[in-house]
Amino acid sequence: MIIASGRSGRHVAALASSVAQEVKKITGRSPSVEGMPNADWVLIDAGDVIVHLFRPEVREFYNLEKIWVSDKSAHRTSAT
């Protein structure tokens, strides 16, 4: 899983288009792409790899990274 941010909706859409084109070039198959109309959060399903592209405020809101933080390290981070 790859999680990345663009600077704006337009930037996220451009990144998503570029990634989708590269996936097709490498694999010969078009990946499934969701979220392009708004480009707040675009998900690209390339099979073994899932790419999440966010606008910064949307990435902060959903905070997908918290899924991989243990309770112990999350507690330590919030206490500081």
N, CA and C atoms as a LAMMPS dump frame, in Angstrom:
ITEM: TIMESTEP
0
ITEM: NUMBER OF ATOMS
240
ITEM: BOX BOUNDS ff ff ff
-5.0000000000000000e+02 5.0000000000000000e+02
-5.0000000000000000e+02 5.0000000000000000e+02
-5.0000000000000000e+02 5.0000000000000000e+02
ITEM: ATOMS id mol type element x y z
1 1 1 N 0.845 -1.163 0
2 1 2 C 0 0 0
3 1 3 C 0.894 1.231 0
4 2 1 N 0.52 2.167 -0.857
5 2 2 C 1.232 3.438 -0.948
6 2 3 C 0.243 4.541 -0.6
7 3 1 N 0.657 5.445 0.28
8 3 2 C -0.165 6.591 0.659
9 3 3 C 0.644 7.842 0.348
10 4 1 N 0.059 8.734 -0.454
11 4 2 C 0.77 9.951 -0.853
12 4 3 C -0.207 11.109 -0.951
13 5 1 N 0.339 12.307 -0.998
14 5 2 C -0.477 13.521 -1.082
15 5 3 C -0.078 14.355 -2.289
16 6 1 N -1.075 15.035 -2.839
17 6 2 C -0.837 16.056 -3.848
18 6 3 C -1.145 17.406 -3.218
19 7 1 N -0.781 18.475 -3.862
20 7 2 C -1.003 19.811 -3.3
21 7 3 C -2.43 20.316 -3.472
22 8 1 N -3.145 19.774 -4.459
23 8 2 C -4.501 20.228 -4.762
24 8 3 C -5.23 19.1 -5.481
25 9 1 N -6.526 19.292 -5.703
26 9 2 C -7.279 18.299 -6.449
27 9 3 C -6.723 18.078 -7.839
28 10 1 N -6.328 19.143 -8.482
29 10 2 C -5.747 19.036 -9.826
30 10 3 C -4.438 18.243 -9.793
31 11 1 N -3.628 18.486 -8.766
32 11 2 C -2.357 17.771 -8.63
33 11 3 C -2.608 16.287 -8.349
34 12 1 N -3.564 15.984 -7.466
35 12 2 C -3.914 14.59 -7.167
36 12 3 C -4.382 13.882 -8.439
37 13 1 N -5.227 14.532 -9.22
38 13 2 C -5.723 13.942 -10.467
39 13 3 C -4.579 13.688 -11.449
40 14 1 N -3.641 14.624 -11.551
41 14 2 C -2.502 14.444 -12.454
42 14 3 C -1.617 13.295 -11.99
43 15 1 N -1.377 13.206 -10.678
44 15 2 C -0.589 12.097 -10.148
45 15 3 C -1.281 10.766 -10.424
46 16 1 N -2.588 10.715 -10.194
47 16 2 C -3.344 9.487 -10.408
48 16 3 C -3.285 9.055 -11.874
49 17 1 N -3.446 9.994 -12.777
50 17 2 C -3.378 9.672 -14.211
51 17 3 C -2.009 9.125 -14.582
52 18 1 N -0.972 9.754 -14.045
53 18 2 C 0.389 9.318 -14.332
54 18 3 C 0.655 7.917 -13.783
55 19 1 N 0.233 7.674 -12.55
56 19 2 C 0.428 6.354 -11.948
57 19 3 C -0.345 5.299 -12.741
58 20 1 N -1.587 5.589 -13.094
59 20 2 C -2.398 4.632 -13.853
60 20 3 C -1.748 4.312 -15.205
61 21 1 N -1.209 5.324 -15.875
62 21 2 C -0.541 5.097 -17.159
63 21 3 C 0.693 4.213 -16.993
64 22 1 N 1.469 4.462 -15.932
65 22 2 C 2.676 3.663 -15.7
66 22 3 C 2.324 2.219 -15.357
67 23 1 N 1.266 2.037 -14.549
68 23 2 C 0.821 0.678 -14.217
69 23 3 C 0.431 -0.056 -15.492
70 24 1 N -0.314 0.61 -16.376
71 24 2 C -0.727 -0.029 -17.632
72 24 3 C 0.491 -0.353 -18.494
73 25 1 N 1.449 0.562 -18.542
74 25 2 C 2.657 0.34 -19.34
75 25 3 C 3.437 -0.874 -18.818
76 26 1 N 3.511 -1.015 -17.5
77 26 2 C 4.292 -2.098 -16.892
78 26 3 C 3.554 -3.431 -16.939
79 27 1 N 2.253 -3.407 -16.638
80 27 2 C 1.507 -4.662 -16.497
81 27 3 C 0.704 -5.044 -17.743
82 28 1 N 0.429 -4.064 -18.599
83 28 2 C -0.404 -4.323 -19.762
84 28 3 C -1.894 -4.256 -19.454
85 29 1 N -2.242 -3.97 -18.186
86 29 2 C -3.651 -3.866 -17.774
87 29 3 C -3.906 -2.505 -17.146
88 30 1 N -5.079 -1.98 -17.397
89 30 2 C -5.466 -0.714 -16.763
90 30 3 C -5.902 -0.989 -15.336
91 31 1 N -5.369 -0.232 -14.379
92 31 2 C -5.796 -0.428 -12.994
93 31 3 C -7.189 0.162 -12.777
94 32 1 N -7.842 -0.276 -11.727
95 32 2 C -9.119 0.31 -11.337
96 32 3 C -8.823 1.623 -10.602
97 33 1 N -9.486 2.697 -11.014
98 33 2 C -9.26 4.015 -10.415
99 33 3 C -10.59 4.545 -9.91
100 34 1 N -10.642 4.928 -8.634
101 34 2 C -11.851 5.472 -8.009
102 34 3 C -11.556 6.859 -7.455
103 35 1 N -12.518 7.762 -7.58
104 35 2 C -12.408 9.071 -6.95
105 35 3 C -11.904 10.192 -7.831
106 36 1 N -11.775 9.946 -9.118
107 36 2 C -11.229 10.981 -10.003
108 36 3 C -12.116 12.218 -10.17
109 37 1 N -13.432 12.12 -10.162
110 37 2 C -14.207 13.347 -10.392
111 37 3 C -13.876 14.476 -9.408
112 38 1 N -13.754 14.16 -8.118
113 38 2 C -13.433 15.195 -7.138
114 38 3 C -11.946 15.296 -6.862
115 39 1 N -11.238 14.184 -6.978
116 39 2 C -9.796 14.091 -6.736
117 39 3 C -9.408 14.555 -5.338
118 40 1 N -10.312 14.352 -4.356
119 40 2 C -9.951 14.593 -2.962
120 40 3 C -9.15 13.403 -2.439
121 41 1 N -9.632 12.206 -2.787
122 41 2 C -8.989 10.946 -2.42
123 41 3 C -9.166 10.02 -3.608
124 42 1 N -8.076 9.693 -4.272
125 42 2 C -8.119 8.789 -5.42
126 42 3 C -7.458 7.48 -5.019
127 43 1 N -8.151 6.384 -5.286
128 43 2 C -7.631 5.058 -4.993
129 43 3 C -7.337 4.366 -6.316
130 44 1 N -6.142 3.83 -6.433
131 44 2 C -5.733 3.097 -7.633
132 44 3 C -5.442 1.666 -7.204
133 45 1 N -6.218 0.734 -7.736
134 45 2 C -6.038 -0.681 -7.428
135 45 3 C -5.264 -1.312 -8.574
136 46 1 N -3.989 -1.58 -8.314
137 46 2 C -3.121 -2.161 -9.33
138 46 3 C -2.885 -3.644 -9.069
139 47 1 N -3.792 -4.277 -8.35
140 47 2 C -3.642 -5.699 -8.051
141 47 3 C -2.925 -5.893 -6.731
142 48 1 N -1.635 -6.16 -6.8
143 48 2 C -0.853 -6.377 -5.584
144 48 3 C -0.524 -5.079 -4.851
145 49 1 N -0.706 -3.965 -5.502
146 49 2 C -0.395 -2.663 -4.917
147 49 3 C -1.629 -1.772 -4.977
148 50 1 N -1.942 -1.141 -3.85
149 50 2 C -3.026 -0.174 -3.772
150 50 3 C -2.399 1.188 -3.504
151 51 1 N -2.777 2.18 -4.273
152 51 2 C -2.236 3.53 -4.111
153 51 3 C -3.363 4.454 -3.674
154 52 1 N -3.152 5.173 -2.573
155 52 2 C -4.091 6.178 -2.082
156 52 3 C -3.442 7.537 -2.302
157 53 1 N -4.09 8.408 -3.042
158 53 2 C -3.602 9.766 -3.27
159 53 3 C -4.611 10.743 -2.672
160 54 1 N -4.142 11.647 -1.84
161 54 2 C -5.009 12.56 -1.111
162 54 3 C -4.625 14.017 -1.319
163 55 1 N -5.619 14.903 -1.17
164 55 2 C -5.31 16.3 -0.894
165 55 3 C -4.869 16.33 0.567
166 56 1 N -3.964 17.225 0.974
167 56 2 C -3.405 17.2 2.332
168 56 3 C -4.45 17.192 3.453
169 57 1 N -5.474 18.037 3.361
170 57 2 C -6.454 18.094 4.446
171 57 3 C -7.309 16.825 4.514
172 58 1 N -7.535 16.181 3.39
173 58 2 C -8.298 14.936 3.364
174 58 3 C -7.445 13.808 3.955
175 59 1 N -6.163 13.796 3.623
176 59 2 C -5.259 12.787 4.203
177 59 3 C -5.19 12.943 5.717
178 60 1 N -5.116 14.165 6.177
179 60 2 C -5.071 14.404 7.623
180 60 3 C -6.373 13.951 8.294
181 61 1 N -7.513 14.212 7.659
182 61 2 C -8.805 13.839 8.223
183 61 3 C -8.933 12.322 8.377
184 62 1 N -8.619 11.569 7.323
185 62 2 C -8.783 10.118 7.367
186 62 3 C -7.634 9.409 8.075
187 63 1 N -6.457 9.984 8.06
188 63 2 C -5.292 9.496 8.798
189 63 3 C -5.127 7.97 8.699
190 64 1 N -5.013 7.454 7.494
191 64 2 C -4.875 6.011 7.292
192 64 3 C -3.651 5.437 7.986
193 65 1 N -2.634 6.244 8.191
194 65 2 C -1.419 5.767 8.829
195 65 3 C -1.675 5.243 10.241
196 66 1 N -2.728 5.73 10.9
197 66 2 C -3.014 5.307 12.278
198 66 3 C -3.313 3.811 12.36
199 67 1 N -3.698 3.202 11.254
200 67 2 C -3.99 1.771 11.239
201 67 3 C -2.759 0.961 11.634
202 68 1 N -1.565 1.458 11.303
203 68 2 C -0.338 0.71 11.561
204 68 3 C 0.385 1.151 12.821
205 69 1 N -0.197 2.043 13.596
206 69 2 C 0.424 2.499 14.828
207 69 3 C -0.095 1.635 15.975
208 70 1 N 0.818 1.083 16.757
209 70 2 C 0.375 0.287 17.899
210 70 3 C -0.187 1.203 18.977
211 71 1 N -1.011 0.651 19.866
212 71 2 C -1.575 1.438 20.959
213 71 3 C -0.485 2.06 21.813
214 72 1 N 0.584 1.315 22.054
215 72 2 C 1.687 1.79 22.894
216 72 3 C 2.358 3.015 22.271
217 73 1 N 2.676 2.959 20.978
218 73 2 C 3.337 4.096 20.349
219 73 3 C 2.367 5.256 20.142
220 74 1 N 1.089 4.966 19.914
221 74 2 C 0.094 6.034 19.772
222 74 3 C -0.065 6.773 21.082
223 75 1 N -0.034 6.035 22.201
224 75 2 C -0.159 6.668 23.519
225 75 3 C 1.056 7.55 23.789
226 76 1 N 2.225 7.064 23.439
227 76 2 C 3.464 7.808 23.667
228 76 3 C 3.46 9.082 22.826
229 77 1 N 2.986 9.008 21.585
230 77 2 C 2.952 10.167 20.708
231 77 3 C 1.948 11.211 21.204
232 78 1 N 0.782 10.775 21.668
233 78 2 C -0.224 11.728 22.115
234 78 3 C 0.134 12.365 23.447
235 79 1 N 1.004 11.73 24.218
236 79 2 C 1.392 12.261 25.525
237 79 3 C 2.457 13.353 25.4
238 80 1 N 3.116 13.432 24.26
239 80 2 C 4.198 14.418 24.109
240 80 3 C 3.711 15.698 23.518
